[in-house]
Amino acid sequence: MSSIVIAVFKLTIGLLGNRFRDKLADSLKEGDITDQKCRDFIIREIKEIKSKLDGLARKDLLASISFFNEGIKFLYEMFDEARPKGENNNAVTTTQAATAMTCAAETFSLTKGMSELEIGDLSASASGALSRAKDRFKDARRKATEAFANTALSTSDRLLSMQYRVMATILETVDNPTYSIAACIVCLEELNSLPAVQKGFKVELEKGLKAAFSKDLRRDLISTVCHINRVILNIALMADFGHKELSNWPCVEIGGIKVSPLQNDRVLKVLKKRGMEHCFGTLELLRGEYGSLIWPVSIASNSLGQFLVANDDGDKRAKLFDSRGKVLNSFSLMSDASRDDVYCICQVATDLNGKIYVLVELKPCVKSILKDNNPGAVCVFDCNFQPLHKFSLKEEFSTVAFRPSLTVSDRNKVLILLVTQPNYSQRKPTIQVYQFDGQFVDDFGDGILKSPINIAAASDGRTLVTDSGDNGDSCVHVFNENGEQIFKLTEMLEFDYPFYTAFHWPSEHIVVAGFRPQTKELQVLIYTKEGEIVRRLEQGAKGFSSLVELTVTVEGRIGILAMFETDHQTETKSLFFKILVI
């Protein structure tokens, strides 16, 4: 319960402002959102905002802020009561990353049953504090709604009212944020249709004579609107990844044209000038053209919403990025002693506890032009990138026209999709299953898989495998824990080769992405775990060359590693991947 509340609270409270967000980020380096330092920041920021407001016209806004402040204090009371006895809320240990990973893993299972959660798993005092907090947030929401409707207020005050209205709406249902989505969509419809908002977007995007005046105020307005849209989208993705409302996001209408605050390229330019490009729907996190990653071969995400990109250059390194594209860490996937034994890195994967798994093809002991099969191994690291152990695969495999694929199930099984025959006509694609320690368990898929592409783990021990088939009959196979095929997805799979699948653990949705040659677009399809399609997203893909891999974070952000051709007229190609918001 408290894990969900903390996750929702952390996503929501950022609406207090950019300056606060930066201070909060600094604070989180030394603690978490529930500690005293963060609490002091939040209370101080609210008081500072309130001190700048006066006048009778602002009485509803002032009342909303007061109620919100009270709600925050009661929410922190709940955090304190829910904290295990004897735990020091200011303590910082060297295992903080591991602890965070564990909490995030617990959140997976909590979010899975979010609609069934009640506050009964909290103590009576914690439950009472949460109830009082929700009552105050309800009052704050009502007063903020009245303030936003007051046309006597300035535009900046009405935007501030909407920020508090949205935060209060979400925190009023903090233990089950799914219930807040519909109300938040209404907030966006009212915000995006505000005349001042429409005018601000129109002037900025059309670049007429008026665009030369009041630039800062106008861009602050646009950034605030985008920030509110982004926070609501983050909550919606975390709480209900397959929600159909996400396919019909409210736009800002100017002159009969609908402009998405999260997808318009000219809006992105404004956000970049404000250092808020993370609010945009699609982010280009990495370009490999100038060597930031010379040859990226695989992408994975961990339970903290970070992206791990493996690089198969001479150093065999991986880089860890946050969702804004900032490099957090870089580490070697191979020791100096073992690097010379590795022919190539095939794939990187993570499990729900943050451990990192790297599938490698080893150099054969004896070179032979008659033999394409090579031995393989899996290297395992902890969440701090320290090596744990390594195990060899039962059979050699071929990488001729096929790249082996790796995933880790929620049963702590390591599954590897590979081809054990180098001759194409005699190829034998199969899925091998290993225990965490490397003990071989079983294999499956023989006779079912035709031209498999990648593998992904799903809940309840299920396994997903994309397969382009023999005659263009593309599908995603769904196997149960025993390796038996349950069904296969075929609806709308009209992709060029290759296409990839991933799984969104909190909501239990299947994600499939590929390139549609008919429309020259990247398309992302979202299915329930039983195979019903619920959403789709199209993304322009100018210069697209090939899809490399796909991952999806716990927050619902999709990372696509793809190869693109550079714009200039050369044969050189650049690599980059984007975070697509769906």
Phi and psi in degrees as a GROMACS rama.xvg file:
@    title "Ramachandran Plot"
@    xaxis  label "Phi"
@    yaxis  label "Psi"
@TYPE xy
-63.1244  -28.8314  SER-2
-63.6557  -41.3051  SER-3
-66.1702  -45.6804  ILE-4
-59.0654  -44.9106  VAL-5
-63.6874  -43.7412  ILE-6
-62.2693  -44.5305  ALA-7
-66.9686  -42.8512  VAL-8
-59.9362  -44.4615  PHE-9
-64.3567  -40.4808  LYS-10
-67.4538  -35.7214  LEU-11
-80.4759  -41.1796  THR-12
-67.8543  -15.516  ILE-13
-63.0505  -16.341  GLY-14
-68.3507  -9.02156  LEU-15
-63.3975  -19.3217  LEU-16
140.828  161.981  GLY-17
-65.428  -43.2782  ASN-18
-61.7445  -42.8931  ARG-19
-64.1762  -40.971  PHE-20
-59.8527  -40.9391  ARG-21
-66.0546  -42.7505  ASP-22
-64.4593  -38.9154  LYS-23
-64.549  -40.755  LEU-24
-61.1422  -41.0872  ALA-25
-63.2664  -40.8224  ASP-26
-65.2081  -38.3254  SER-27
-68.2691  -15.1705  LEU-28
-67.2235  -24.2826  LYS-29
-113.873  2.05356  GLU-30
-171.242  -155.905  GLY-31
-128.867  177.904  ASP-32
-63.2224  -19.8149  ILE-33
-94.4257  -1.20884  THR-34
-84.4348  173.237  ASP-35
-64.9097  -36.797  GLN-36
-64.3272  -45.0387  LYS-37
-65.7508  -39.0989  CYS-38
-59.1134  -45.4503  ARG-39
-63.0375  -40.9335  ASP-40
-57.5025  -47.9954  PHE-41
-63.4113  -49.6999  ILE-42
-62.0625  -41.9862  ILE-43
-65.3182  -39.5748  ARG-44
-65.5565  -42.0667  GLU-45
-62.8401  -43.0975  ILE-46
-63.1276  -39.1169  LYS-47
-66.5075  -41.1848  GLU-48
-61.8036  -44.7377  ILE-49
-66.0902  -35.0275  LYS-50
-66.3542  -21.3973  SER-51
-87.1924  -4.12918  LYS-52
-105.318  137.49  LEU-53
-153.552  174.211  ASP-54
98.0674  151.289  GLY-55
-63.6118  -36.4171  LEU-56
-63.3327  -21.0219  ALA-57
-98.3846  11.2439  ARG-58
-61.6639  -38.7446  LYS-59
-67.5939  -39.7454  ASP-60
-64.9162  -43.393  LEU-61
-62.1543  -41.1526  LEU-62
-64.1292  -40.4551  ALA-63
-61.3006  -44.05  SER-64
-64.6884  -38.7671  ILE-65
-63.3846  -47.5553  SER-66
-61.5174  -40.2338  PHE-67
-63.4472  -42.6452  PHE-68
-59.6925  -43.5229  ASN-69
-62.6615  -41.0782  GLU-70
-61.1129  -40.2821  GLY-71
-61.4645  -43.6519  ILE-72
-63.4168  -41.9133  LYS-73
-67.2011  -34.7725  PHE-74
-64.8169  -39.1734  LEU-75
-69.0563  -30.0971  TYR-76
-61.0824  -41.8432  GLU-77
-62.8855  -42.85  MET-78
-57.9123  -44.6167  PHE-79
-63.7809  -42.989  ASP-80
-69.1431  -33.8164  GLU-81
-80.7759  -14.3456  ALA-82
-69.5791  136.199  ARG-83
-55.4272  137.606  PRO-84
-59.8398  137.495  LYS-85
89.7955  -6.90282  GLY-86
-81.4642  130.851  GLU-87
-86.6571  115.777  ASN-88
-74.8837  -2.95824  ASN-89
-108.298  0.183149  ASN-90
-72.6191  139.172  ALA-91
-127.617  127.324  VAL-92
-121.967  167.091  THR-93
-73.2526  -9.58237  THR-94
-98.9594  19.033  THR-95
-58.892  -39.9976  GLN-96
-62.7544  -42.9197  ALA-97
-64.6457  -40.3437  ALA-98
-62.7766  -43.1474  THR-99
-61.5908  -40.0635  ALA-100
-62.0235  -42.0221  MET-101
-63.6686  -43.642  THR-102
-61.6582  -41.2724  CYS-103
-65.0774  -38.4693  ALA-104
-63.4076  -38.7911  ALA-105
-64.4982  -35.7897  GLU-106
-63.1333  -31.276  THR-107
-54.4326  -52.4059  PHE-108
-70.1088  -33.2568  SER-109
-67.1248  -45.1052  LEU-110
-65.5029  -32.2397  THR-111
-56.4574  -37.471  LYS-112
-107.335  29.2217  GLY-113
-57.9096  -40.4002  MET-114
-68.3565  -16.231  SER-115
-102.479  -1.10126  GLU-116
-72.9114  144.312  LEU-117
-131.848  168.996  GLU-118
-85.6254  11.2159  ILE-119
-67.6401  -18.811  GLY-120
-82.8246  0.164704  ASP-121
-95.6795  157.774  LEU-122
-66.5819  165.297  SER-123
-59.7653  -41.1642  ALA-124
-69.2319  -40.3381  SER-125
-66.9729  -40.8565  ALA-126
-62.526  -41.0208  SER-127
-64.3898  -41.2578  GLY-128
-63.621  -41.4552  ALA-129
-64.8621  -41.0009  LEU-130
-62.5413  -42.5703  SER-131
-66.3729  -38.8748  ARG-132
-61.1682  -45.133  ALA-133
-64.0484  -36.4522  LYS-134
-62.343  -43.2728  ASP-135
-66.4282  -40.3576  ARG-136
-64.6318  -33.8759  PHE-137
-62.6011  -44.8794  LYS-138
-63.9287  -41.199  ASP-139
-62.6395  -40.1499  ALA-140
-62.4192  -45.4356  ARG-141
-63.5036  -44.4317  ARG-142
-67.7373  -37.9671  LYS-143
-66.5141  -34.7125  ALA-144
-64.0604  -43.1199  THR-145
-65.2997  -39.3162  GLU-146
-65.4325  -42.9452  ALA-147
-62.4421  -32.6926  PHE-148
-78.0025  -8.06528  ALA-149
-82.0819  104.284  ASN-150
-70.7139  -10.0915  THR-151
-76.1301  -17.6609  ALA-152
-75.3827  152.998  LEU-153
-69.0388  163.725  SER-154
-60.2468  -41.4886  THR-155
-63.0353  -38.177  SER-156
-68.9364  -36.4978  ASP-157
-69.0435  -36.1146  ARG-158
-65.9012  -40.8747  LEU-159
-62.6641  -39.5249  LEU-160
-59.8189  -42.2506  SER-161
-66.7763  -36.8718  MET-162
-59.857  -45.7222  GLN-163
-69.7298  -34.7291  TYR-164
-62.5353  -44.5905  ARG-165
-66.6465  -47.0145  VAL-166
-59.7752  -44.2647  MET-167
-67.2001  -37.7811  ALA-168
-60.9031  -44.0767  THR-169
-69.6679  -46.3333  ILE-170
-73.0731  -19.9685  LEU-171
-64.2287  -27.6201  GLU-172
-119.538  40.5142  THR-173
-60.5775  -28.5375  VAL-174
-83.0374  -9.62173  ASP-175
-153.365  74.7426  ASN-176
-64.3602  -13.4534  PRO-177
-55.5466  -35.4758  THR-178
-67.7625  -17.359  TYR-179
-89.2214  -12.6599  SER-180
-61.8111  -48.014  ILE-181
-60.7143  -43.1712  ALA-182
-65.9286  -37.1981  ALA-183
-67.3925  -35.2968  CYS-184
-62.6306  -39.6078  ILE-185
-61.8283  -42.0434  VAL-186
-56.5432  -44.8521  CYS-187
-66.4874  -39.2572  LEU-188
-60.6446  -41.5078  GLU-189
-71.4443  -40.9071  GLU-190
-64.7735  -50.3128  LEU-191
-68.0795  -19.7786  ASN-192
-97.3816  2.72852  SER-193
-62.3076  128.591  LEU-194
-52.7692  -40.693  PRO-195
-65.3628  -35.1042  ALA-196
-68.8366  -46.1417  VAL-197
-61.3705  -40.4471  GLN-198
-66.0065  -43.6125  LYS-199
-60.5029  -45.1456  GLY-200
-65.0312  -40.8203  PHE-201
-62.008  -48.0218  LYS-202
-63.7794  -43.7703  VAL-203
-67.7506  -40.5235  GLU-204
-82.3226  -30.2689  LEU-205
-86.1147  -17.8273  GLU-206
55.6102  46.2197  LYS-207
-86.5017  -162.369  GLY-208
-61.5045  -37.6266  LEU-209
-64.8511  -21.3838  LYS-210
-65.7528  -17.716  ALA-211
-78.6137  -11.1797  ALA-212
-112.294  150.081  PHE-213
52.5219  41.4345  SER-214
-61.2187  -46.9207  LYS-215
-63.3551  -45.4392  ASP-216
-62.788  -41.708  LEU-217
-67.5207  -41.5956  ARG-218
-73.1851  -29.9919  ARG-219
-63.4413  -42.02  ASP-220
-60.6646  -48.6278  LEU-221
-62.6788  -42.4299  ILE-222
-63.0336  -40.7979  SER-223
-63.8355  -44.6909  THR-224
-60.602  -44.3956  VAL-225
-65.07  -38.5794  CYS-226
-62.8439  -44.5724  HIS-227
-62.6531  -44.4313  ILE-228
-58.4795  -42.5054  ASN-229
-66.4295  -43.18  ARG-230
-62.4784  -44.2735  VAL-231
-63.7866  -40.5988  ILE-232
-63.6496  -41.7058  LEU-233
-59.5885  -43.5974  ASN-234
-64.0784  -43.7005  ILE-235
-63.5298  -40.8617  ALA-236
-66.2361  -40.9734  LEU-237
-69.0384  -41.388  MET-238
-83.883  -34.1889  ALA-239
-152.735  75.6947  ASP-240
-56.586  -32.5447  PHE-241
-94.715  13.4366  GLY-242
-62.4139  127.181  HIS-243
-68.8557  -22.2059  LYS-244
-61.2753  -24.7715  GLU-245
-67.2411  -19.9521  LEU-246
-83.2461  -7.47522  SER-247
-131.549  58.3554  ASN-248
-70.4421  136.719  TRP-249
-58.1408  137.962  PRO-250
-113.081  168.87  CYS-251
-96.5047  121.445  VAL-252
-97.1224  122.953  GLU-253
-130.572  116.69  ILE-254
59.5408  36.0935  GLY-255
82.2509  -1.49454  GLY-256
-106.105  132.704  ILE-257
-91.4249  125.294  LYS-258
-114.001  123.975  VAL-259
-82.0848  123.269  SER-260
-64.2497  -17.0254  PRO-261
-108.504  -1.29857  LEU-262
-132.746  -8.18511  GLN-263
-80.9357  128.267  ASN-264
-63.6741  -33.0688  ASP-265
-72.9872  -30.26  ARG-266
-66.1425  -37.8405  VAL-267
-58.4825  -38.3723  LEU-268
-60.9583  -39.5965  LYS-269
-64.366  -45.1083  VAL-270
-63.6162  -37.6688  LEU-271
-63.8086  -37.8077  LYS-272
-67.0161  -23.0213  LYS-273
-100.251  5.10197  ARG-274
66.1289  29.1677  GLY-275
-123.43  30.1791  MET-276
-63.9181  -17.37  GLU-277
-63.965  -17.8119  HIS-278
-79.1181  -11.8867  CYS-279
-75.8561  157.026  PHE-280
-71.3283  -39.6643  GLY-281
-122.397  125.283  THR-282
-120.586  134.738  LEU-283
-92.6193  103.836  GLU-284
-82.9643  -27.1276  LEU-285
-149.972  133.899  LEU-286
-120.521  127.656  ARG-287
-93.9592  2.2  GLY-288
-59.867  -35.7246  GLU-289
-109.082  22.8691  TYR-290
97.2435  5.06658  GLY-291
-62.5714  -37.7995  SER-292
-140.285  112.296  LEU-293
-69.4506  -43.9048  ILE-294
-144.334  76.7337  TRP-295
-71.0623  132.146  PRO-296
-118.655  -14.3827  VAL-297
-157.935  148.766  SER-298
-132.976  139.756  ILE-299
-140.792  166.255  ALA-300
-129.543  149.017  SER-301
-103.121  -179.929  ASN-302
-77.9624  4.0874  SER-303
-100.916  5.98424  LEU-304
80.5192  17.301  GLY-305
-97.6161  156.443  GLN-306
-108.001  134.401  PHE-307
-113.608  122.084  LEU-308
-119.155  121.701  VAL-309
-90.2475  138.909  ALA-310
-118.569  120.631  ASN-311
-98.078  46.4073  ASP-312
-90.7615  -165.011  ASP-313
-62.9085  -32.1698  GLY-314
-82.0193  -18.0033  ASP-315
52.6098  58.0367  LYS-316
-109.749  164.792  ARG-317
-127.919  149.778  ALA-318
-120.932  142.964  LYS-319
-108.175  125.096  LEU-320
-116.258  146.695  PHE-321
-83.2974  178.649  ASP-322
-70.6383  -8.55859  SER-323
-96.6181  -2.55765  ARG-324
95.407  3.74277  GLY-325
-78.0826  131.435  LYS-326
-73.4315  120.493  VAL-327
-94.8425  -32.221  LEU-328
-162.904  158.768  ASN-329
-142.053  131.819  SER-330
-146.594  158.012  PHE-331
-82.7966  135.85  SER-332
-84.6279  -9.4771  LEU-333
-134.784  144.823  MET-334
-75.034  163.235  SER-335
-59.1673  -34.8958  ASP-336
-71.9031  -35.7191  ALA-337
-93.9595  -12.107  SER-338
-59.9348  -38.1267  ARG-339
-70.065  -17.6918  ASP-340
-86.62  -10.5723  ASP-341
-96.0702  126.873  VAL-342
-80.6754  -47.0083  TYR-343
-161.078  158.782  CYS-344
-90.3029  128.59  ILE-345
-93.3126  -45.7262  CYS-346
-164.69  156.329  GLN-347
-123.057  144.198  VAL-348
-145.443  164.002  ALA-349
-130.078  158.071  THR-350
-106.783  -178.465  ASP-351
-69.0587  -14.9793  LEU-352
-100.22  5.56524  ASN-353
92.8476  -2.39127  GLY-354
-68.4844  150.288  LYS-355
-113.28  134.025  ILE-356
-121.506  131.604  TYR-357
-124.371  119.574  VAL-358
-91.9136  125.455  LEU-359
-126.938  150.619  VAL-360
-98.5793  126.134  GLU-361
-91.8503  156.028  LEU-362
-74.3601  138.17  LYS-363
-68.7733  152.205  PRO-364
-66.1379  -35.8197  CYS-365
-127.46  123.383  VAL-366
-72.7498  139.743  LYS-367
-150.067  129.921  SER-368
-74.5343  -12.2511  ILE-369
-92.4723  -1.29285  LEU-370
-132.428  118.754  LYS-371
-100.504  -17.3222  ASP-372
-70.5213  138.619  ASN-373
-130.219  156.65  ASN-374
-70.9555  156.151  PRO-375
-132.874  164.262  GLY-376
-150.966  159.977  ALA-377
-119.27  124.55  VAL-378
-103.498  132.702  CYS-379
-116.259  132.954  VAL-380
-122.62  155.343  PHE-381
-82.9775  -178.893  ASP-382
-70.9281  -11.4234  CYS-383
-98.3334  13.2766  ASN-384
69.8696  22.3201  PHE-385
-92.2533  133.283  GLN-386
-64.605  136.003  PRO-387
-101.995  -56.1382  LEU-388
-165.835  177.713  HIS-389
-144.175  140.908  LYS-390
-137.477  151.068  PHE-391
-90.5657  152.457  SER-392
-81.1392  154.384  LEU-393
-64.8666  -39.4964  LYS-394
-125.475  154.204  GLU-395
-73.3986  158.303  GLU-396
-137.366  166.748  PHE-397
-108.989  139.699  SER-398
-108.922  13.9892  THR-399
-72.5191  113.817  VAL-400
62.2947  15.8693  ALA-401
-156.389  131.977  PHE-402
-104.567  117.984  ARG-403
-56.3828  152.569  PRO-404
-128.563  148.565  SER-405
-131.806  142.563  LEU-406
-150.875  166.869  THR-407
-128.89  126.925  VAL-408
-83.7389  169.047  SER-409
-75.8636  1.74837  ASP-410
-101.726  13.2109  ARG-411
61.4281  32.807  ASN-412
-101.978  140.866  LYS-413
-96.601  121.004  VAL-414
-113.682  133.233  LEU-415
-128.854  123.055  ILE-416
-93.7642  121.535  LEU-417
-150.169  168.96  LEU-418
-115.562  126.767  VAL-419
-100.929  3.59413  THR-420
-127.143  129.084  GLN-421
-74.0324  -26.9179  PRO-422
-74.2086  124.642  ASN-423
-59.7358  -41.3836  TYR-424
-70.2089  -20.6519  SER-425
-110.043  15.6308  GLN-426
-61.1902  146.819  ARG-427
-131.743  85.654  LYS-428
-72.2178  137.499  PRO-429
-152.452  162.965  THR-430
-114.934  118.943  ILE-431
-98.6627  139.835  GLN-432
-115.569  130.29  VAL-433
-127.577  150.683  TYR-434
-71.7405  166.516  GLN-435
-56.9078  -34.8059  PHE-436
-81.723  -0.688508  ASP-437
100.993  -1.1435  GLY-438
-70.5535  127.481  GLN-439
-69.7151  136.152  PHE-440
-108.562  -55.0581  VAL-441
-170.947  175.237  ASP-442
-138.965  159.246  ASP-443
-156.643  171.741  PHE-444
99.1385  -11.6037  GLY-445
-62.557  127.979  ASP-446
89.6999  -16.0561  GLY-447
-101.23  -45.4315  ILE-448
-75.544  135.552  LEU-449
-108.204  -69.1315  LYS-450
-130.053  70.4495  SER-451
-68.5783  155.414  PRO-452
-119.328  -55.4862  ILE-453
-147.683  168.191  ASN-454
-129.599  145.85  ILE-455
-145.497  144.972  ALA-456
-86.8385  146.785  ALA-457
-128.951  175.064  ALA-458
-67.2755  163.235  SER-459
60.9874  30.098  ASP-460
73.3641  11.4482  GLY-461
-75.5579  158.751  ARG-462
-130.462  134.108  THR-463
-108.852  135.881  LEU-464
-136.693  121.236  VAL-465
-79.3166  142.424  THR-466
-146.45  122.34  ASP-467
-82.5864  -5.40773  SER-468
71.2689  -175.999  GLY-469
-95.3568  -27.6279  ASP-470
-127.54  37.3647  ASN-471
76.7324  10.3829  GLY-472
-86.793  71.5544  ASP-473
-66.7455  148.176  SER-474
-161.601  170.308  CYS-475
-118.51  113.852  VAL-476
-75.1343  140.177  HIS-477
-120.74  114.491  VAL-478
-106.417  150.895  PHE-479
-87.4166  -176.071  ASN-480
-61.2635  -26.1078  GLU-481
-90.6339  5.57203  ASN-482
82.3088  13.989  GLY-483
-93.1727  134.407  GLU-484
-71.4941  125.53  GLN-485
-88.218  -50.4448  ILE-486
-164.273  178.28  PHE-487
-137.785  143.332  LYS-488
-85.4209  132.339  LEU-489
-133.652  -18.9583  THR-490
-62.5797  123.337  GLU-491
69.4269  13.4694  MET-492
-84.718  74.9174  LEU-493
-112.541  64.9709  GLU-494
-110.815  153.574  PHE-495
-69.2901  156.417  ASP-496
-74.9011  138.062  TYR-497
-95.7731  166.233  PRO-498
-133.457  157.109  PHE-499
-131.487  159.693  TYR-500
-128.864  154.261  THR-501
-148.879  175.132  ALA-502
-133.118  132.772  PHE-503
-94.2449  105.764  HIS-504
-64.0653  -46.4314  TRP-505
-59.0512  -40.4786  PRO-506
-99.582  -7.89409  SER-507
59.0248  52.5925  GLU-508
-117.148  145.268  HIS-509
-91.9834  133.772  ILE-510
-114.944  130.042  VAL-511
-128.466  134.164  VAL-512
-133.802  144.024  ALA-513
-166.629  177.598  GLY-514
-102.241  128.99  PHE-515
-99.1633  108.753  ARG-516
-64.556  -26.485  PRO-517
-65.0493  -38.7868  GLN-518
-107.589  -4.48833  THR-519
57.44  40.3634  LYS-520
-130.312  151.419  GLU-521
-79.6303  134.643  LEU-522
-123.424  136.749  GLN-523
-116.585  127.518  VAL-524
-113.463  138.103  LEU-525
-116.752  126.211  ILE-526
-121.973  153.539  TYR-527
-68.8564  167.15  THR-528
-69.6719  -12.5353  LYS-529
-94.9683  1.67635  GLU-530
101.45  6.59666  GLY-531
-85.514  126.221  GLU-532
-76.2511  132.586  ILE-533
-121.046  -26.5052  VAL-534
-150.987  158.451  ARG-535
-147.99  152.36  ARG-536
-135.846  132.845  LEU-537
-107.655  139.246  GLU-538
-133.794  126.641  GLN-539
-56.6149  143.012  GLY-540
-138.046  60.8577  ALA-541
-62.6843  129.699  LYS-542
79.0112  9.19846  GLY-543
-60.4676  138.414  PHE-544
-118.406  -51.5379  SER-545
-160.572  142.292  SER-546
-84.116  133.182  LEU-547
-102.98  -46.0339  VAL-548
-169.955  169.268  GLU-549
-138.19  143.534  LEU-550
-147.945  161.947  THR-551
-139.527  134.163  VAL-552
-86.5524  169.654  THR-553
-61.4257  -30.2965  VAL-554
-78.2944  -4.71264  GLU-555
91.1298  15.2026  GLY-556
-91.1696  131.326  ARG-557
-101.155  128.443  ILE-558
-107.842  121.629  GLY-559
-115.416  117.987  ILE-560
-91.807  116.198  LEU-561
-139.102  152.834  ALA-562
-98.2115  131.728  MET-563
-124.184  153.198  PHE-564
-85.3124  140.324  GLU-565
-65.4322  155.866  THR-566
-69.0638  -33.214  ASP-567
-75.2075  160.406  HIS-568
-81.8499  74.318  GLN-569
-137.351  173.929  THR-570
-88.7372  -4.96079  GLU-571
-69.6352  138.136  THR-572
-116.255  146.356  LYS-573
-112.083  153.163  SER-574
-113.057  137.035  LEU-575
-156.117  157.919  PHE-576
-127.875  154.68  PHE-577
-121.713  151.604  LYS-578
-93.5679  114.034  ILE-579
-98.4879  124.171  LEU-580
-88.8314  127.652  VAL-581
